[in-house]
Amino acid sequence: MRILIYNVRYGAGVGARFHLPVPFAGYLKRTTCNLECIVSFIESVKPDIIGLIEIDSGSFRSENMCQAEAIARQLGYTHVMGTKYGTNRMVCKVPVLNKQGNALLTNQQILSHRFHFFEEGFKRLVIEAQLPEVTVFLVHLSLTFRQRQHQLQRLYQLVRQASGPVIVAGDFNVLWGDRELDQFLAATGLVSANDQGQPSHPSRSPKRQLDYILYSPELEASNFNIPMVRYSDHVPLICDFALRTEESKKQQLI
């Protein structure tokens, strides 16, 4: 079971063109060409589960096309997608912003899914999807330290309520370093697949670890990889998972 996590920046791309004619102008440009590159990359990886952060659900920049739906259709996957900002908020009435969200795609059956929303922060969405072997939580945490800590407390409660193996992944925005996650990891028992602490941002020369794949002890991780592709300001994370056998459980305890 291979999982790919990627903050794709709405397909807006990177480089000098992104900041022309004014800084961050790329957020308002057409994204079709760069999205095609992202899809080709995803196809080459052959993931079973795809977590996409910062995806466009159909603004003018994606030519009114839901990027998650288009990618899922091309890959033959199912998908769920939600807006990042919650419901009944003013931001949901702002053009472009009201089309910004996160999505989970998979070639497995989605047994059930829920959208949770944090009470704090600008970005609030948590996608919970129950698959045959694992429950996946996809997150994009706040840029503000205090709000991130409140969000992590709520995320702990969600993870604790899940039954069976769990994967929690996404862009955690831990701008103060991975020590921000110490209490969350200790409380949940989750482990980072990136045991070497490899950085994932910015893609031109990664220096900080913002993106994570965390998993519960029932799972065994292998082949963790961070491809150095530059279709976004983040680089993607890839990891293979398998359910632990009785033998591997015994070895883990030794």
Kinemage of the C-alpha trace (Angstrom):
@kinemage 1
@onewidth
@group {chain A} dominant
@subgroup {mainchain}
@vectorlist {calphas} color= white
{ca met a 1} P 0.000 0.000 0.000
{ca arg a 2} L 1.782 3.105 -1.247
{ca ile a 3} L 0.830 6.580 -0.081
{ca leu a 4} L 1.783 9.873 -1.735
{ca ile a 5} L 1.361 13.196 0.069
{ca tyr a 6} L 1.827 16.370 -1.943
{ca asn a 7} L 1.078 20.048 -1.341
{ca val a 8} L 0.559 21.004 -4.995
{ca arg a 9} L -0.052 24.742 -4.461
{ca tyr a 10} L -3.222 24.627 -6.605
{ca gly a 11} L -1.051 23.709 -9.582
{ca ala a 12} L 0.253 27.287 -9.662
{ca gly a 13} L 3.875 26.222 -10.093
{ca val a 14} L 7.133 27.803 -8.950
{ca gly a 15} L 10.011 29.881 -10.248
{ca ala a 16} L 10.341 33.410 -11.601
{ca arg a 17} L 7.149 33.148 -13.661
{ca phe a 18} L 5.129 32.607 -10.487
{ca his a 19} L 6.135 36.077 -9.248
{ca leu a 20} L 5.565 37.984 -12.494
{ca pro a 21} L 4.382 40.638 -13.051
{ca val a 22} L 3.967 41.043 -9.264
{ca pro a 23} L 4.884 38.771 -6.298
{ca phe a 24} L 2.608 35.703 -5.993
{ca ala a 25} L 0.816 36.536 -9.245
{ca gly a 26} L 0.987 32.816 -10.044
{ca tyr a 27} L -1.963 32.177 -7.736
{ca leu a 28} L -4.165 33.955 -10.307
{ca lys a 29} L -2.778 32.350 -13.463
{ca arg a 30} L -4.012 29.343 -15.422
{ca thr a 31} L -2.760 26.076 -13.971
{ca thr a 32} L -3.552 23.556 -16.718
{ca cys a 33} L -0.014 22.937 -18.016
{ca asn a 34} L 1.609 22.512 -14.622
{ca leu a 35} L -1.225 20.263 -13.468
{ca glu a 36} L -0.517 17.949 -16.401
{ca cys a 37} L 3.062 17.619 -15.154
{ca ile a 38} L 1.820 16.839 -11.648
{ca val a 39} L -0.538 14.148 -12.954
{ca ser a 40} L 2.243 12.548 -15.023
{ca phe a 41} L 4.449 12.454 -11.938
{ca ile a 42} L 1.687 10.891 -9.819
{ca glu a 43} L 1.088 8.241 -12.490
{ca ser a 44} L 4.778 7.337 -12.465
{ca val a 45} L 4.712 6.735 -8.699
{ca lys a 46} L 1.685 4.393 -8.830
{ca pro a 47} L 0.335 5.253 -5.372
{ca asp a 48} L -2.659 3.524 -3.824
{ca ile a 49} L -3.546 6.522 -1.660
{ca ile a 50} L -2.961 10.153 -2.648
{ca gly a 51} L -3.293 13.078 -0.267
{ca leu a 52} L -3.330 16.394 -2.129
{ca ile a 53} L -2.990 19.621 -0.172
{ca glu a 54} L -3.971 22.951 -1.779
{ca ile a 55} L -6.116 21.721 -4.652
{ca asp a 56} L -8.504 23.828 -6.742
{ca ser a 57} L -12.112 22.633 -6.940
{ca gly a 58} L -13.056 24.757 -9.952
{ca ser a 59} L -12.029 28.417 -10.044
{ca phe a 60} L -11.220 30.359 -13.227
{ca arg a 61} L -7.505 29.496 -12.888
{ca ser a 62} L -8.318 25.780 -13.367
{ca glu a 63} L -10.827 26.676 -16.097
{ca asn a 64} L -13.684 25.835 -13.717
{ca met a 65} L -12.464 22.250 -13.514
{ca cys a 66} L -12.124 20.424 -10.197
{ca gln a 67} L -8.491 19.368 -10.195
{ca ala a 68} L -9.067 16.467 -7.801
{ca glu a 69} L -11.907 15.113 -9.916
{ca ala a 70} L -9.844 15.438 -13.094
{ca ile a 71} L -6.859 13.617 -11.569
{ca ala a 72} L -9.088 10.883 -10.122
{ca arg a 73} L -10.823 10.391 -13.458
{ca gln a 74} L -7.520 10.107 -15.336
{ca leu a 75} L -6.136 7.593 -12.815
{ca gly a 76} L -9.385 5.681 -12.411
{ca tyr a 77} L -9.476 6.469 -8.669
{ca thr a 78} L -12.255 7.555 -6.342
{ca his a 79} L -11.861 10.780 -4.392
{ca val a 80} L -13.241 12.999 -1.660
{ca met a 81} L -12.561 16.713 -1.452
{ca gly a 82} L -13.524 19.529 0.899
{ca thr a 83} L -12.940 23.254 1.271
{ca lys a 84} L -10.160 24.158 3.694
{ca tyr a 85} L -11.957 26.916 5.520
{ca gly a 86} L -15.048 25.290 7.009
{ca thr a 87} L -18.666 26.166 6.360
{ca asn a 88} L -20.702 29.308 6.950
{ca arg a 89} L -17.642 31.561 6.992
{ca met a 90} L -17.161 34.758 5.005
{ca val a 91} L -14.111 33.348 3.249
{ca cys a 92} L -16.383 30.760 1.614
{ca lys a 93} L -18.034 33.614 -0.307
{ca val a 94} L -14.771 34.996 -1.710
{ca pro a 95} L -14.052 33.989 -5.337
{ca val a 96} L -11.052 31.665 -5.801
{ca leu a 97} L -10.673 31.184 -2.036
{ca asn a 98} L -13.994 29.360 -1.933
{ca lys a 99} L -12.571 26.829 -4.401
{ca gln a 100} L -9.454 26.027 -2.385
{ca gly a 101} L -9.358 22.710 -0.575
{ca asn a 102} L -7.678 19.383 0.064
{ca ala a 103} L -8.462 15.989 -1.434
{ca leu a 104} L -7.869 12.308 -0.885
{ca leu a 105} L -7.772 9.948 -3.864
{ca thr a 106} L -7.432 6.172 -3.801
{ca asn a 107} L -7.719 3.033 -5.881
{ca gln a 108} L -9.204 1.325 -2.830
{ca gln a 109} L -12.798 1.338 -1.637
{ca ile a 110} L -13.682 4.293 0.573
{ca leu a 111} L -15.873 2.652 3.195
{ca ser a 112} L -16.789 5.987 4.779
{ca his a 113} L -15.495 9.533 5.052
{ca arg a 114} L -16.053 12.612 7.188
{ca phe a 115} L -15.034 16.242 7.027
{ca his a 116} L -13.974 17.665 10.395
{ca phe a 117} L -13.247 21.343 10.954
{ca phe a 118} L -11.004 22.802 13.637
{ca glu a 119} L -12.419 25.654 15.694
{ca glu a 120} L -9.179 27.653 15.410
{ca gly a 121} L -7.124 28.835 12.476
{ca phe a 122} L -7.789 29.946 8.910
{ca lys a 123} L -7.193 26.491 7.406
{ca arg a 124} L -9.474 24.119 9.296
{ca leu a 125} L -10.248 21.002 7.268
{ca val a 126} L -9.445 17.457 8.344
{ca ile a 127} L -10.472 14.710 5.905
{ca glu a 128} L -11.051 11.346 7.568
{ca ala a 129} L -11.419 8.378 5.220
{ca gln a 130} L -11.860 4.792 6.276
{ca leu a 131} L -10.343 2.333 3.803
{ca pro a 132} L -10.385 -1.480 4.037
{ca glu a 133} L -7.054 -1.680 5.916
{ca val a 134} L -6.456 1.769 7.347
{ca thr a 135} L -8.086 5.042 8.388
{ca val a 136} L -6.421 8.089 6.842
{ca phe a 137} L -6.532 11.635 8.228
{ca leu a 138} L -5.418 14.361 5.805
{ca val a 139} L -4.547 17.724 7.362
{ca his a 140} L -3.221 21.195 6.616
{ca leu a 141} L -2.463 22.993 9.853
{ca ser a 142} L -2.378 26.699 10.689
{ca leu a 143} L 0.585 28.990 10.110
{ca thr a 144} L 0.191 30.316 13.678
{ca phe a 145} L 1.941 28.367 16.447
{ca arg a 146} L -0.765 28.737 19.093
{ca gln a 147} L -3.512 27.759 16.655
{ca arg a 148} L -1.498 24.735 15.519
{ca gln a 149} L -1.263 23.535 19.102
{ca his a 150} L -5.025 23.805 19.550
{ca gln a 151} L -5.509 21.995 16.251
{ca leu a 152} L -3.167 19.204 17.313
{ca gln a 153} L -5.166 18.743 20.513
{ca arg a 154} L -8.344 18.291 18.459
{ca leu a 155} L -6.541 16.024 16.006
{ca tyr a 156} L -5.447 13.837 18.905
{ca gln a 157} L -9.085 13.414 19.897
{ca leu a 158} L -10.030 12.389 16.349
{ca val a 159} L -7.193 9.875 16.091
{ca arg a 160} L -8.039 8.400 19.484
{ca gln a 161} L -11.594 7.725 18.314
{ca ala a 162} L -10.453 5.800 15.224
{ca ser a 163} L -10.261 2.022 15.359
{ca gly a 164} L -7.535 -0.039 13.699
{ca pro a 165} L -4.417 1.180 11.873
{ca val a 166} L -4.161 4.930 11.301
{ca ile a 167} L -2.188 7.205 9.003
{ca val a 168} L -2.149 10.961 9.675
{ca ala a 169} L -0.528 12.945 6.887
{ca gly a 170} L -0.333 16.337 5.259
{ca asp a 171} L 1.252 19.765 5.627
{ca phe a 172} L 1.699 20.382 9.364
{ca asn a 173} L 3.363 23.805 8.956
{ca val a 174} L 5.565 23.213 12.009
{ca leu a 175} L 7.587 26.365 11.419
{ca trp a 176} L 9.248 26.060 14.839
{ca gly a 177} L 10.591 22.591 14.083
{ca asp a 178} L 9.470 19.009 14.531
{ca arg a 179} L 9.597 19.347 18.328
{ca glu a 180} L 6.167 20.936 17.984
{ca leu a 181} L 4.842 17.418 17.388
{ca asp a 182} L 6.510 15.730 20.377
{ca gln a 183} L 3.464 15.782 22.651
{ca phe a 184} L 1.105 14.802 19.832
{ca leu a 185} L 3.280 11.811 18.877
{ca ala a 186} L 3.702 10.727 22.492
{ca ala a 187} L -0.040 10.901 23.134
{ca thr a 188} L -1.122 9.107 19.957
{ca gly a 189} L 1.726 6.608 19.675
{ca leu a 190} L 2.164 7.575 16.022
{ca val a 191} L 5.585 7.426 14.366
{ca ser a 192} L 6.969 9.524 11.519
{ca ala a 193} L 7.818 7.628 8.345
{ca asn a 194} L 10.535 10.243 7.762
{ca asp a 195} L 12.841 8.917 10.470
{ca gln a 196} L 15.788 10.906 9.096
{ca gly a 197} L 13.930 14.217 9.274
{ca gln a 198} L 14.454 15.040 5.600
{ca pro a 199} L 13.183 18.539 4.674
{ca ser a 200} L 10.320 19.100 2.232
{ca his a 201} L 10.193 22.885 1.754
{ca pro a 202} L 10.993 24.905 -0.299
{ca ser a 203} L 11.302 22.619 -3.312
{ca arg a 204} L 14.119 24.622 -4.931
{ca ser a 205} L 16.363 23.744 -1.965
{ca pro a 206} L 14.503 22.046 0.910
{ca lys a 207} L 15.546 23.284 4.347
{ca arg a 208} L 12.632 22.551 6.688
{ca gln a 209} L 10.364 19.630 7.352
{ca leu a 210} L 6.760 20.796 7.023
{ca asp a 211} L 5.109 17.723 5.503
{ca tyr a 212} L 4.645 14.472 7.402
{ca ile a 213} L 3.356 10.929 7.114
{ca leu a 214} L 2.635 9.584 10.598
{ca tyr a 215} L 1.479 6.030 11.228
{ca ser a 216} L 0.318 3.763 14.057
{ca pro a 217} L 2.235 0.702 15.370
{ca glu a 218} L -0.027 -1.757 13.529
{ca leu a 219} L 1.658 -0.677 10.299
{ca glu a 220} L 5.165 -1.273 8.990
{ca ala a 221} L 6.726 1.456 6.841
{ca ser a 222} L 9.289 0.993 4.081
{ca asn a 223} L 10.774 2.765 1.071
{ca phe a 224} L 10.201 6.287 2.378
{ca asn a 225} L 11.226 8.712 -0.343
{ca ile a 226} L 11.136 12.436 -1.111
{ca pro a 227} L 11.445 12.961 -4.898
{ca met a 228} L 13.094 16.245 -5.778
{ca val a 229} L 10.471 17.450 -8.267
{ca arg a 230} L 9.601 21.127 -8.647
{ca tyr a 231} L 5.977 21.388 -9.665
{ca ser a 232} L 5.117 23.126 -6.372
{ca asp a 233} L 6.865 24.967 -3.558
{ca his a 234} L 6.749 21.682 -1.584
{ca val a 235} L 8.221 18.344 -2.596
{ca pro a 236} L 6.105 15.185 -2.290
{ca leu a 237} L 6.431 12.408 0.290
{ca ile a 238} L 6.080 8.733 -0.632
{ca cys a 239} L 5.986 5.695 1.630
{ca asp a 240} L 4.940 2.041 1.413
{ca phe a 241} L 2.955 0.431 4.219
{ca ala a 242} L 1.966 -3.086 5.173
{ca leu a 243} L 0.069 -4.493 8.114
{ca arg a 244} L 2.479 -5.924 10.661
{ca thr a 245} L 2.639 -9.694 10.858
{ca glu a 246} L 2.784 -11.479 14.193
{ca glu a 247} L 6.500 -12.086 13.618
{ca ser a 248} L 7.241 -8.420 12.945
{ca lys a 249} L 5.243 -7.456 16.044
{ca lys a 250} L 7.447 -9.758 18.135
{ca gln a 251} L 10.611 -8.286 16.618
{ca gln a 252} L 9.331 -4.777 17.357
{ca leu a 253} L 9.073 -5.668 21.040
{ca ile a 254} L 12.606 -7.087 21.241
